[in-house]
Amino acid sequence: MKPTLPETLAAGPIELRRRREDHIDPLMDVIAASLPELAQFMPWALTMPTREAEVDFLRSDRTGRGYATAAIPPKLGYSLAAEVDHPIETPGHTGRGFVWARARD
């Protein structure tokens, strides 16, 4: 049985929430306000995404893709197993990736 993640997850001074379509307006606002900073690290932010693309993103499955890597793995009992090379796609990329591991219970 696949575990179900909670709707919200406390991560220090922030709270991570599951994405929902009714988040589209505030999402578009924060993307627009932060686009120069986002473009330093996120290839998708080199140009302002369309509302339609973001609605599609909110509907698409993003589980298991590592978007919360920096905040979540240690809190869930994972340890850093390896660092790997990745292509540098934006000015803010370091070319380093991380592999996390967890022993089975």
VOVEX-820849 format. One record per residue (C-alpha): residue in three letters; x negated, y, z negated. Coordinates in steps of 0.2 Angstrom, whole numbers, padded with zeros to 4 digits, always signed. Layout:
// residues N
AlaXYZ;...
//
This chain:
// residues 105
Met+0000+0000+0000;Lys-0007+0017+0005;Pro-0008+0029-0010;Thr+0002+0044-0010;Leu-0006+0061-0013;Pro+0003+0074-0024;Glu+0011+0089-0017;Thr-0001+0100-0026;Leu-0019+0097-0033;Ala-0028+0109-0045;Ala-0046+0113-0039;Gly-0053+0125-0052;Pro-0048+0143-0048;Ile-0037+0137-0033;Glu-0023+0126-0030;Leu-0022+0115-0015;Arg-0005+0112-0007;Arg+0002+0101+0006;Arg+0005+0110+0022;Arg+0023+0114+0028;Glu+0030+0123+0043;Asp+0038+0136+0031;His+0020+0142+0028;Ile+0018+0148+0046;Asp+0020+0167+0042;Pro+0008+0168+0028;Leu-0004+0157+0037;Met-0004+0168+0052;Asp-0007+0183+0041;Val-0022+0176+0032;Ile-0030+0169+0048;Ala-0029+0186+0056;Ala-0036+0195+0041;Ser-0050+0182+0039;Leu-0054+0178+0058;Pro-0072+0186+0058;Glu-0077+0176+0042;Leu-0068+0160+0048;Ala-0077+0161+0065;Gln-0093+0159+0057;Phe-0089+0142+0052;Met-0074+0136+0061;Pro-0075+0133+0080;Trp-0055+0134+0081;Ala-0057+0152+0075;Leu-0068+0159+0088;Thr-0052+0166+0095;Met-0035+0170+0086;Pro-0025+0154+0087;Thr-0007+0155+0093;Arg+0008+0153+0082;Glu+0013+0138+0092;Ala-0004+0130+0090;Glu-0003+0133+0071;Val+0015+0126+0070;Asp+0008+0110+0079;Phe-0006+0110+0066;Leu+0006+0110+0052;Arg+0015+0096+0060;Ser+0000+0085+0064;Asp-0008+0073+0052;Arg-0024+0079+0045;Thr-0027+0066+0031;Gly-0044+0059+0029;Arg-0053+0072+0040;Gly-0064+0080+0026;Tyr-0056+0097+0026;Ala-0057+0098+0007;Thr-0074+0089+0006;Ala-0082+0102-0005;Ala-0068+0103-0018;Ile-0061+0086-0020;Pro-0073+0070-0019;Pro-0081+0072-0035;Lys-0065+0075-0044;Leu-0058+0059-0037;Gly-0073+0049-0042;Tyr-0083+0049-0026;Ser-0102+0052-0026;Leu-0113+0058-0012;Ala-0120+0043-0002;Ala-0129+0052+0012;Glu-0132+0068+0022;Val-0131+0067+0041;Asp-0135+0078+0055;His-0120+0086+0065;Pro-0121+0098+0080;Ile-0121+0116+0076;Glu-0105+0123+0084;Thr-0103+0140+0076;Pro-0116+0152+0068;Gly-0111+0147+0051;His-0114+0128+0053;Thr-0129+0121+0045;Gly-0130+0105+0055;Arg-0128+0095+0039;Gly-0113+0083+0035;Phe-0110+0073+0020;Val-0105+0055+0017;Trp-0095+0051+0001;Ala-0093+0034-0007;Arg-0083+0026-0021;Ala-0084+0009-0028;Arg-0069-0001-0027;Asp-0060-0003-0044;
//
